Amino acid sequence: MRVIIEFECDNAAFEGRVLQGEVLQILYQAHVKIGEQLARQEGCVCAALESADQLRDSNGNTVGKIEVVR
């Protein structure tokens, strides 16, 4: 099994001294979303990103994705 976490830090939510806190918040989201993805039915395939696949910054912008590869 592999977990792939990828996100961009190019927008206003990451500016200044808040970078570390914003990254921590996104990693916590990833923690929750791993559980959501593991709860999916085995063999479930979807080409579009679902909410359990998206990572959002504190402003609500989608900044990346998380994927659990079995």
PyMOL Python script that loads the backbone (N, CA, C, O; Angstrom):
from pymol import cmd

cmd.read_pdbstr("""\
ATOM      1  N   MET A   1       0.851  -1.181   0.000  1.00  0.00           N
ATOM      2  CA  MET A   1       0.000   0.000   0.000  1.00  0.00           C
ATOM      3  C   MET A   1       0.893   1.239   0.000  1.00  0.00           C
ATOM      4  O   MET A   1       1.982   1.250   0.573  1.00  0.00           O
ATOM      5  N   ARG A   2       0.399   2.267  -0.654  1.00  0.00           N
ATOM      6  CA  ARG A   2       1.128   3.528  -0.716  1.00  0.00           C
ATOM      7  C   ARG A   2       0.146   4.678  -0.524  1.00  0.00           C
ATOM      8  O   ARG A   2      -0.990   4.613  -0.994  1.00  0.00           O
ATOM      9  N   VAL A   3       0.581   5.727   0.165  1.00  0.00           N
ATOM     10  CA  VAL A   3      -0.212   6.942   0.323  1.00  0.00           C
ATOM     11  C   VAL A   3       0.547   8.073  -0.368  1.00  0.00           C
ATOM     12  O   VAL A   3       1.711   8.336  -0.065  1.00  0.00           O
ATOM     13  N   ILE A   4      -0.133   8.733  -1.300  1.00  0.00           N
ATOM     14  CA  ILE A   4       0.476   9.840  -2.047  1.00  0.00           C
ATOM     15  C   ILE A   4      -0.247  11.127  -1.649  1.00  0.00           C
ATOM     16  O   ILE A   4      -1.456  11.257  -1.842  1.00  0.00           O
ATOM     17  N   ILE A   5       0.508  12.071  -1.092  1.00  0.00           N
ATOM     18  CA  ILE A   5      -0.037  13.371  -0.684  1.00  0.00           C
ATOM     19  C   ILE A   5       0.695  14.432  -1.497  1.00  0.00           C
ATOM     20  O   ILE A   5       1.924  14.505  -1.482  1.00  0.00           O
ATOM     21  N   GLU A   6      -0.073  15.249  -2.201  1.00  0.00           N
ATOM     22  CA  GLU A   6       0.517  16.284  -3.048  1.00  0.00           C
ATOM     23  C   GLU A   6      -0.324  17.549  -2.952  1.00  0.00           C
ATOM     24  O   GLU A   6      -1.537  17.512  -3.160  1.00  0.00           O
ATOM     25  N   PHE A   7       0.327  18.678  -2.634  1.00  0.00           N
ATOM     26  CA  PHE A   7      -0.403  19.938  -2.606  1.00  0.00           C
ATOM     27  C   PHE A   7       0.518  21.106  -2.886  1.00  0.00           C
ATOM     28  O   PHE A   7       1.721  21.042  -2.636  1.00  0.00           O
ATOM     29  N   GLU A   8      -0.066  22.179  -3.411  1.00  0.00           N
ATOM     30  CA  GLU A   8       0.641  23.408  -3.758  1.00  0.00           C
ATOM     31  C   GLU A   8       0.552  24.398  -2.595  1.00  0.00           C
ATOM     32  O   GLU A   8      -0.446  24.437  -1.877  1.00  0.00           O
ATOM     33  N   CYS A   9       1.597  25.187  -2.422  1.00  0.00           N
ATOM     34  CA  CYS A   9       1.635  26.200  -1.360  1.00  0.00           C
ATOM     35  C   CYS A   9       1.801  27.596  -1.951  1.00  0.00           C
ATOM     36  O   CYS A   9       2.500  28.437  -1.387  1.00  0.00           O
ATOM     37  N   ASP A  10       1.151  27.838  -3.096  1.00  0.00           N
ATOM     38  CA  ASP A  10       1.363  29.077  -3.841  1.00  0.00           C
ATOM     39  C   ASP A  10       0.340  30.174  -3.569  1.00  0.00           C
ATOM     40  O   ASP A  10       0.468  31.264  -4.128  1.00  0.00           O
ATOM     41  N   ASN A  11      -0.669  29.934  -2.734  1.00  0.00           N
ATOM     42  CA  ASN A  11      -1.705  30.956  -2.595  1.00  0.00           C
ATOM     43  C   ASN A  11      -1.625  31.682  -1.249  1.00  0.00           C
ATOM     44  O   ASN A  11      -0.740  31.406  -0.439  1.00  0.00           O
ATOM     45  N   ALA A  12      -2.538  32.591  -1.024  1.00  0.00           N
ATOM     46  CA  ALA A  12      -2.503  33.491   0.134  1.00  0.00           C
ATOM     47  C   ALA A  12      -2.537  32.761   1.471  1.00  0.00           C
ATOM     48  O   ALA A  12      -1.984  33.261   2.451  1.00  0.00           O
ATOM     49  N   ALA A  13      -3.162  31.610   1.537  1.00  0.00           N
ATOM     50  CA  ALA A  13      -3.264  30.883   2.805  1.00  0.00           C
ATOM     51  C   ALA A  13      -1.901  30.467   3.342  1.00  0.00           C
ATOM     52  O   ALA A  13      -1.769  30.205   4.538  1.00  0.00           O
ATOM     53  N   PHE A  14      -0.890  30.402   2.490  1.00  0.00           N
ATOM     54  CA  PHE A  14       0.437  29.943   2.892  1.00  0.00           C
ATOM     55  C   PHE A  14       1.442  31.078   3.075  1.00  0.00           C
ATOM     56  O   PHE A  14       2.604  30.822   3.393  1.00  0.00           O
ATOM     57  N   GLU A  15       1.017  32.323   2.881  1.00  0.00           N
ATOM     58  CA  GLU A  15       1.940  33.448   2.936  1.00  0.00           C
ATOM     59  C   GLU A  15       2.373  33.777   4.361  1.00  0.00           C
ATOM     60  O   GLU A  15       1.631  33.565   5.320  1.00  0.00           O
ATOM     61  N   GLY A  16       3.563  34.288   4.472  1.00  0.00           N
ATOM     62  CA  GLY A  16       4.071  34.751   5.761  1.00  0.00           C
ATOM     63  C   GLY A  16       4.399  33.636   6.725  1.00  0.00           C
ATOM     64  O   GLY A  16       4.905  32.584   6.333  1.00  0.00           O
ATOM     65  N   ARG A  17       4.110  33.874   7.978  1.00  0.00           N
ATOM     66  CA  ARG A  17       4.497  32.955   9.034  1.00  0.00           C
ATOM     67  C   ARG A  17       3.487  31.847   9.265  1.00  0.00           C
ATOM     68  O   ARG A  17       3.668  31.036  10.173  1.00  0.00           O
ATOM     69  N   VAL A  18       2.433  31.790   8.474  1.00  0.00           N
ATOM     70  CA  VAL A  18       1.391  30.789   8.680  1.00  0.00           C
ATOM     71  C   VAL A  18       1.653  29.486   7.926  1.00  0.00           C
ATOM     72  O   VAL A  18       0.866  28.545   8.032  1.00  0.00           O
ATOM     73  N   LEU A  19       2.742  29.419   7.172  1.00  0.00           N
ATOM     74  CA  LEU A  19       3.038  28.250   6.348  1.00  0.00           C
ATOM     75  C   LEU A  19       2.998  26.958   7.164  1.00  0.00           C
ATOM     76  O   LEU A  19       2.338  25.997   6.768  1.00  0.00           O
ATOM     77  N   GLN A  20       3.690  26.929   8.282  1.00  0.00           N
ATOM     78  CA  GLN A  20       3.767  25.707   9.082  1.00  0.00           C
ATOM     79  C   GLN A  20       2.395  25.268   9.588  1.00  0.00           C
ATOM     80  O   GLN A  20       2.067  24.083   9.528  1.00  0.00           O
ATOM     81  N   GLY A  21       1.601  26.196  10.078  1.00  0.00           N
ATOM     82  CA  GLY A  21       0.266  25.869  10.563  1.00  0.00           C
ATOM     83  C   GLY A  21      -0.656  25.398   9.450  1.00  0.00           C
ATOM     84  O   GLY A  21      -1.466  24.492   9.648  1.00  0.00           O
ATOM     85  N   GLU A  22      -0.535  26.009   8.287  1.00  0.00           N
ATOM     86  CA  GLU A  22      -1.369  25.633   7.144  1.00  0.00           C
ATOM     87  C   GLU A  22      -1.015  24.216   6.672  1.00  0.00           C
ATOM     88  O   GLU A  22      -1.900  23.418   6.364  1.00  0.00           O
ATOM     89  N   VAL A  23       0.276  23.917   6.620  1.00  0.00           N
ATOM     90  CA  VAL A  23       0.710  22.566   6.233  1.00  0.00           C
ATOM     91  C   VAL A  23       0.208  21.544   7.250  1.00  0.00           C
ATOM     92  O   VAL A  23      -0.249  20.467   6.866  1.00  0.00           O
ATOM     93  N   LEU A  24       0.286  21.862   8.521  1.00  0.00           N
ATOM     94  CA  LEU A  24      -0.202  20.963   9.564  1.00  0.00           C
ATOM     95  C   LEU A  24      -1.689  20.702   9.407  1.00  0.00           C
ATOM     96  O   LEU A  24      -2.134  19.565   9.565  1.00  0.00           O
ATOM     97  N   GLN A  25      -2.467  21.735   9.098  1.00  0.00           N
ATOM     98  CA  GLN A  25      -3.911  21.589   8.898  1.00  0.00           C
ATOM     99  C   GLN A  25      -4.200  20.681   7.701  1.00  0.00           C
ATOM    100  O   GLN A  25      -5.119  19.864   7.756  1.00  0.00           O
ATOM    101  N   ILE A  26      -3.443  20.813   6.642  1.00  0.00           N
ATOM    102  CA  ILE A  26      -3.649  19.977   5.454  1.00  0.00           C
ATOM    103  C   ILE A  26      -3.257  18.533   5.753  1.00  0.00           C
ATOM    104  O   ILE A  26      -3.928  17.609   5.293  1.00  0.00           O
ATOM    105  N   LEU A  27      -2.195  18.323   6.506  1.00  0.00           N
ATOM    106  CA  LEU A  27      -1.803  16.955   6.860  1.00  0.00           C
ATOM    107  C   LEU A  27      -2.841  16.308   7.775  1.00  0.00           C
ATOM    108  O   LEU A  27      -3.064  15.100   7.697  1.00  0.00           O
ATOM    109  N   TYR A  28      -3.476  17.098   8.641  1.00  0.00           N
ATOM    110  CA  TYR A  28      -4.567  16.538   9.447  1.00  0.00           C
ATOM    111  C   TYR A  28      -5.726  16.116   8.548  1.00  0.00           C
ATOM    112  O   TYR A  28      -6.312  15.052   8.746  1.00  0.00           O
ATOM    113  N   GLN A  29      -6.057  16.948   7.560  1.00  0.00           N
ATOM    114  CA  GLN A  29      -7.090  16.583   6.585  1.00  0.00           C
ATOM    115  C   GLN A  29      -6.740  15.262   5.919  1.00  0.00           C
ATOM    116  O   GLN A  29      -7.597  14.395   5.747  1.00  0.00           O
ATOM    117  N   ALA A  30      -5.462  15.116   5.541  1.00  0.00           N
ATOM    118  CA  ALA A  30      -5.010  13.888   4.883  1.00  0.00           C
ATOM    119  C   ALA A  30      -5.243  12.694   5.794  1.00  0.00           C
ATOM    120  O   ALA A  30      -5.662  11.633   5.328  1.00  0.00           O
ATOM    121  N   HIS A  31      -4.983  12.849   7.065  1.00  0.00           N
ATOM    122  CA  HIS A  31      -5.213  11.789   8.055  1.00  0.00           C
ATOM    123  C   HIS A  31      -6.675  11.328   8.027  1.00  0.00           C
ATOM    124  O   HIS A  31      -6.949  10.128   8.022  1.00  0.00           O
ATOM    125  N   VAL A  32      -7.589  12.261   8.009  1.00  0.00           N
ATOM    126  CA  VAL A  32      -9.023  11.950   7.984  1.00  0.00           C
ATOM    127  C   VAL A  32      -9.413  11.302   6.653  1.00  0.00           C
ATOM    128  O   VAL A  32     -10.172  10.333   6.621  1.00  0.00           O
ATOM    129  N   LYS A  33      -8.889  11.846   5.570  1.00  0.00           N
ATOM    130  CA  LYS A  33      -9.270  11.373   4.238  1.00  0.00           C
ATOM    131  C   LYS A  33      -8.702   9.982   3.923  1.00  0.00           C
ATOM    132  O   LYS A  33      -9.271   9.255   3.109  1.00  0.00           O
ATOM    133  N   ILE A  34      -7.605   9.615   4.552  1.00  0.00           N
ATOM    134  CA  ILE A  34      -7.101   8.248   4.398  1.00  0.00           C
ATOM    135  C   ILE A  34      -8.155   7.267   4.901  1.00  0.00           C
ATOM    136  O   ILE A  34      -8.426   6.256   4.252  1.00  0.00           O
ATOM    137  N   GLY A  35      -8.745   7.562   6.049  1.00  0.00           N
ATOM    138  CA  GLY A  35      -9.809   6.714   6.581  1.00  0.00           C
ATOM    139  C   GLY A  35     -11.004   6.639   5.660  1.00  0.00           C
ATOM    140  O   GLY A  35     -11.586   5.569   5.477  1.00  0.00           O
ATOM    141  N   GLU A  36     -11.381   7.778   5.070  1.00  0.00           N
ATOM    142  CA  GLU A  36     -12.509   7.804   4.129  1.00  0.00           C
ATOM    143  C   GLU A  36     -12.214   6.951   2.896  1.00  0.00           C
ATOM    144  O   GLU A  36     -13.085   6.230   2.410  1.00  0.00           O
ATOM    145  N   GLN A  37     -11.000   7.037   2.403  1.00  0.00           N
ATOM    146  CA  GLN A  37     -10.648   6.256   1.220  1.00  0.00           C
ATOM    147  C   GLN A  37     -10.575   4.764   1.533  1.00  0.00           C
ATOM    148  O   GLN A  37     -10.981   3.939   0.714  1.00  0.00           O
ATOM    149  N   LEU A  38     -10.067   4.417   2.697  1.00  0.00           N
ATOM    150  CA  LEU A  38      -9.994   3.002   3.071  1.00  0.00           C
ATOM    151  C   LEU A  38     -11.379   2.408   3.273  1.00  0.00           C
ATOM    152  O   LEU A  38     -11.551   1.196   3.154  1.00  0.00           O
ATOM    153  N   ALA A  39     -12.371   3.244   3.578  1.00  0.00           N
ATOM    154  CA  ALA A  39     -13.741   2.766   3.783  1.00  0.00           C
ATOM    155  C   ALA A  39     -14.470   2.510   2.464  1.00  0.00           C
ATOM    156  O   ALA A  39     -15.546   1.912   2.459  1.00  0.00           O
ATOM    157  N   ARG A  40     -13.896   2.953   1.359  1.00  0.00           N
ATOM    158  CA  ARG A  40     -14.514   2.706   0.055  1.00  0.00           C
ATOM    159  C   ARG A  40     -14.528   1.211  -0.236  1.00  0.00           C
ATOM    160  O   ARG A  40     -13.689   0.447   0.243  1.00  0.00           O
ATOM    161  N   GLN A  41     -15.496   0.834  -1.026  1.00  0.00           N
ATOM    162  CA  GLN A  41     -15.611  -0.555  -1.432  1.00  0.00           C
ATOM    163  C   GLN A  41     -14.401  -0.952  -2.274  1.00  0.00           C
ATOM    164  O   GLN A  41     -13.969  -0.191  -3.140  1.00  0.00           O
ATOM    165  N   GLU A  42     -13.853  -2.140  -2.023  1.00  0.00           N
ATOM    166  CA  GLU A  42     -12.703  -2.636  -2.779  1.00  0.00           C
ATOM    167  C   GLU A  42     -13.028  -2.664  -4.270  1.00  0.00           C
ATOM    168  O   GLU A  42     -14.099  -3.124  -4.668  1.00  0.00           O
ATOM    169  N   GLY A  43     -12.112  -2.176  -5.084  1.00  0.00           N
ATOM    170  CA  GLY A  43     -12.315  -2.181  -6.523  1.00  0.00           C
ATOM    171  C   GLY A  43     -13.073  -0.977  -7.048  1.00  0.00           C
ATOM    172  O   GLY A  43     -13.315  -0.877  -8.250  1.00  0.00           O
ATOM    173  N   CYS A  44     -13.449  -0.066  -6.170  1.00  0.00           N
ATOM    174  CA  CYS A  44     -14.167   1.150  -6.579  1.00  0.00           C
ATOM    175  C   CYS A  44     -13.218   2.029  -7.396  1.00  0.00           C
ATOM    176  O   CYS A  44     -12.144   2.396  -6.919  1.00  0.00           O
ATOM    177  N   VAL A  45     -13.607   2.359  -8.610  1.00  0.00           N
ATOM    178  CA  VAL A  45     -12.771   3.176  -9.481  1.00  0.00           C
ATOM    179  C   VAL A  45     -13.575   4.396  -9.921  1.00  0.00           C
ATOM    180  O   VAL A  45     -14.695   4.270 -10.416  1.00  0.00           O
ATOM    181  N   CYS A  46     -12.995   5.564  -9.737  1.00  0.00           N
ATOM    182  CA  CYS A  46     -13.643   6.803 -10.157  1.00  0.00           C
ATOM    183  C   CYS A  46     -12.589   7.696 -10.793  1.00  0.00           C
ATOM    184  O   CYS A  46     -11.522   7.898 -10.214  1.00  0.00           O
ATOM    185  N   ALA A  47     -12.867   8.227 -11.960  1.00  0.00           N
ATOM    186  CA  ALA A  47     -11.903   9.073 -12.659  1.00  0.00           C
ATOM    187  C   ALA A  47     -11.898  10.505 -12.117  1.00  0.00           C
ATOM    188  O   ALA A  47     -10.887  11.198 -12.229  1.00  0.00           O
ATOM    189  N   ALA A  48     -13.004  10.955 -11.536  1.00  0.00           N
ATOM    190  CA  ALA A  48     -13.104  12.319 -11.015  1.00  0.00           C
ATOM    191  C   ALA A  48     -12.709  12.350  -9.538  1.00  0.00           C
ATOM    192  O   ALA A  48     -12.975  11.404  -8.796  1.00  0.00           O
ATOM    193  N   LEU A  49     -12.076  13.440  -9.121  1.00  0.00           N
ATOM    194  CA  LEU A  49     -11.741  13.599  -7.711  1.00  0.00           C
ATOM    195  C   LEU A  49     -13.017  13.751  -6.892  1.00  0.00           C
ATOM    196  O   LEU A  49     -13.900  14.532  -7.247  1.00  0.00           O
ATOM    197  N   GLU A  50     -13.110  13.013  -5.810  1.00  0.00           N
ATOM    198  CA  GLU A  50     -14.221  13.144  -4.872  1.00  0.00           C
ATOM    199  C   GLU A  50     -13.734  13.952  -3.679  1.00  0.00           C
ATOM    200  O   GLU A  50     -12.543  14.248  -3.585  1.00  0.00           O
ATOM    201  N   SER A  51     -14.620  14.311  -2.776  1.00  0.00           N
ATOM    202  CA  SER A  51     -14.219  15.113  -1.619  1.00  0.00           C
ATOM    203  C   SER A  51     -13.173  14.404  -0.770  1.00  0.00           C
ATOM    204  O   SER A  51     -12.329  15.063  -0.163  1.00  0.00           O
ATOM    205  N   ALA A  52     -13.210  13.077  -0.714  1.00  0.00           N
ATOM    206  CA  ALA A  52     -12.225  12.325   0.067  1.00  0.00           C
ATOM    207  C   ALA A  52     -10.853  12.318  -0.596  1.00  0.00           C
ATOM    208  O   ALA A  52      -9.884  11.852   0.003  1.00  0.00           O
ATOM    209  N   ASP A  53     -10.755  12.825  -1.818  1.00  0.00           N
ATOM    210  CA  ASP A  53      -9.489  12.858  -2.549  1.00  0.00           C
ATOM    211  C   ASP A  53      -8.859  14.251  -2.563  1.00  0.00           C
ATOM    212  O   ASP A  53      -7.674  14.390  -2.865  1.00  0.00           O
ATOM    213  N   GLN A  54      -9.640  15.277  -2.241  1.00  0.00           N
ATOM    214  CA  GLN A  54      -9.184  16.659  -2.368  1.00  0.00           C
ATOM    215  C   GLN A  54      -8.653  17.203  -1.052  1.00  0.00           C
ATOM    216  O   GLN A  54      -9.184  16.900   0.017  1.00  0.00           O
ATOM    217  N   LEU A  55      -7.606  18.006  -1.137  1.00  0.00           N
ATOM    218  CA  LEU A  55      -7.075  18.720   0.021  1.00  0.00           C
ATOM    219  C   LEU A  55      -7.343  20.205  -0.197  1.00  0.00           C
ATOM    220  O   LEU A  55      -7.107  20.735  -1.283  1.00  0.00           O
ATOM    221  N   ARG A  56      -7.837  20.870   0.842  1.00  0.00           N
ATOM    222  CA  ARG A  56      -8.203  22.291   0.743  1.00  0.00           C
ATOM    223  C   ARG A  56      -7.449  23.100   1.793  1.00  0.00           C
ATOM    224  O   ARG A  56      -7.176  22.614   2.891  1.00  0.00           O
ATOM    225  N   ASP A  57      -7.117  24.333   1.444  1.00  0.00           N
ATOM    226  CA  ASP A  57      -6.476  25.222   2.404  1.00  0.00           C
ATOM    227  C   ASP A  57      -7.537  25.840   3.321  1.00  0.00           C
ATOM    228  O   ASP A  57      -8.727  25.567   3.168  1.00  0.00           O
ATOM    229  N   SER A  58      -7.107  26.663   4.260  1.00  0.00           N
ATOM    230  CA  SER A  58      -8.039  27.257   5.225  1.00  0.00           C
ATOM    231  C   SER A  58      -8.997  28.260   4.575  1.00  0.00           C
ATOM    232  O   SER A  58      -9.993  28.640   5.188  1.00  0.00           O
ATOM    233  N   ASN A  59      -8.711  28.688   3.354  1.00  0.00           N
ATOM    234  CA  ASN A  59      -9.617  29.570   2.611  1.00  0.00           C
ATOM    235  C   ASN A  59     -10.631  28.791   1.784  1.00  0.00           C
ATOM    236  O   ASN A  59     -11.495  29.384   1.138  1.00  0.00           O
ATOM    237  N   GLY A  60     -10.528  27.465   1.801  1.00  0.00           N
ATOM    238  CA  GLY A  60     -11.467  26.626   1.064  1.00  0.00           C
ATOM    239  C   GLY A  60     -11.059  26.292  -0.355  1.00  0.00           C
ATOM    240  O   GLY A  60     -11.805  25.629  -1.077  1.00  0.00           O
ATOM    241  N   ASN A  61      -9.887  26.741  -0.762  1.00  0.00           N
ATOM    242  CA  ASN A  61      -9.400  26.459  -2.111  1.00  0.00           C
ATOM    243  C   ASN A  61      -8.816  25.048  -2.186  1.00  0.00           C
ATOM    244  O   ASN A  61      -8.119  24.610  -1.271  1.00  0.00           O
ATOM    245  N   THR A  62      -9.103  24.345  -3.278  1.00  0.00           N
ATOM    246  CA  THR A  62      -8.488  23.042  -3.489  1.00  0.00           C
ATOM    247  C   THR A  62      -7.027  23.262  -3.847  1.00  0.00           C
ATOM    248  O   THR A  62      -6.723  23.942  -4.828  1.00  0.00           O
ATOM    249  N   VAL A  63      -6.111  22.687  -3.050  1.00  0.00           N
ATOM    250  CA  VAL A  63      -4.682  22.889  -3.269  1.00  0.00           C
ATOM    251  C   VAL A  63      -3.952  21.601  -3.633  1.00  0.00           C
ATOM    252  O   VAL A  63      -2.779  21.640  -4.005  1.00  0.00           O
ATOM    253  N   GLY A  64      -4.630  20.464  -3.531  1.00  0.00           N
ATOM    254  CA  GLY A  64      -3.952  19.223  -3.857  1.00  0.00           C
ATOM    255  C   GLY A  64      -4.856  18.022  -3.705  1.00  0.00           C
ATOM    256  O   GLY A  64      -6.081  18.129  -3.666  1.00  0.00           O
ATOM    257  N   LYS A  65      -4.199  16.857  -3.621  1.00  0.00           N
ATOM    258  CA  LYS A  65      -4.954  15.616  -3.538  1.00  0.00           C
ATOM    259  C   LYS A  65      -4.212  14.611  -2.685  1.00  0.00           C
ATOM    260  O   LYS A  65      -3.014  14.738  -2.432  1.00  0.00           O
ATOM    261  N   ILE A  66      -4.952  13.614  -2.251  1.00  0.00           N
ATOM    262  CA  ILE A  66      -4.396  12.491  -1.521  1.00  0.00           C
ATOM    263  C   ILE A  66      -4.933  11.225  -2.163  1.00  0.00           C
ATOM    264  O   ILE A  66      -6.094  11.166  -2.567  1.00  0.00           O
ATOM    265  N   GLU A  67      -4.085  10.218  -2.255  1.00  0.00           N
ATOM    266  CA  GLU A  67      -4.474   8.968  -2.893  1.00  0.00           C
ATOM    267  C   GLU A  67      -3.902   7.798  -2.107  1.00  0.00           C
ATOM    268  O   GLU A  67      -2.709   7.759  -1.808  1.00  0.00           O
ATOM    269  N   VAL A  68      -4.765   6.851  -1.778  1.00  0.00           N
ATOM    270  CA  VAL A  68      -4.337   5.600  -1.166  1.00  0.00           C
ATOM    271  C   VAL A  68      -4.325   4.562  -2.267  1.00  0.00           C
ATOM    272  O   VAL A  68      -5.363   4.256  -2.853  1.00  0.00           O
ATOM    273  N   VAL A  69      -3.150   4.019  -2.548  1.00  0.00           N
ATOM    274  CA  VAL A  69      -2.988   3.019  -3.602  1.00  0.00           C
ATOM    275  C   VAL A  69      -2.807   1.665  -2.940  1.00  0.00           C
ATOM    276  O   VAL A  69      -1.857   1.451  -2.188  1.00  0.00           O
ATOM    277  N   ARG A  70      -3.721   0.762  -3.224  1.00  0.00           N
ATOM    278  CA  ARG A  70      -3.629  -0.572  -2.607  1.00  0.00           C
ATOM    279  C   ARG A  70      -2.870  -1.524  -3.475  1.00  0.00           C
ATOM    280  O   ARG A  70      -2.697  -2.687  -3.111  1.00  0.00           O
TER     281      ARG A  70
END
""", "prot")
cmd.dss("prot")
cmd.show_as("cartoon", "prot")
cmd.util.cbc("prot")
cmd.orient("prot")
